[in-house]
Amino acid sequence: MAFLVEQGIKVLCLDIDGTLYPKRMLNARMIRSSFPSLRLAMAFNWARAEYRRVQEGKPTEPENREGLLKRQAVLVASRLGRSITEQEIVRTQKAVDKQFYQAWARSFRSIKAYAGMRDALVEAKRLGLSIAVFSDFPLADKLQTLGIADLVDLAISSEESGYLKPSAKAFAFLLERLDVRADEILYMGDSYSKDCQGSKKAGMHSCLITSSRKRIYDDADLVVSSWKEFASLVL
């Protein structure tokens, strides 16, 4: 409770994949999405990394999920060596949607939450915090599967902003919808670069959940190894 009181935290904002449930479950589903086309999977993975690298230098048009999906499809098509025509972009976008987004929506129905996660969120609500989730990938039915849909006040994907974490524009999109000051938010995630550094640059407090303590995380206000430890330190 001390951290919440000392910092004046009003909102607990959470990443989903690897934060609310074990990353090994995410990795297993990502491996399965390499089929039927491994070549498409490799191009898609490259495109997501490239998107993060170039997104601040040139705005997405339009700045919404439609714009992101089109820009992403252009990157995928270029990686595959395809001509960048409207027809080819649409074709690539449909292929990405089928192999990744649609398949993920089905496969994530069987994910299992981290032990102690719901109990911690119930306690956070009891203490008066609002709870938000902010994930790069679409939420689909993940919150229902994890059993926390009833606790979450706001749930959005960064794709809706037209940008991916750690983009300043993605976090600005989040802040516009939370209606509190940035320094009244504690953002928790499993990626130091995407979650902690992205939220910290936006003015939020950050918490990293990781099993690794081999390095120093300067931009993480808190580092925890489990939801039980998070509850003991924060709630």
Secondary structure, DSSP 8 states (H G I E B T S, - for coil): -HHHHHHT--EEEE--BTTTB-HHHHHHHHHHTT-S-HHHHHHHHHHHHHHHHHTTTS--SSSSHHHHHHHHHHHHHHHTT----HHHHHHHHHHHIIIIIIHHHHHGGG----TTHHHHHHHHHHTT-EEEEEESS--TTHHHHHT-TTT-SEEEEGGGGT--TT-HHHHHHHHHHH-S-GGGEEEEES-IIIIIHHHHHTT-EEEEE-S--SS--TT-SEEESSHHHHHHHH-
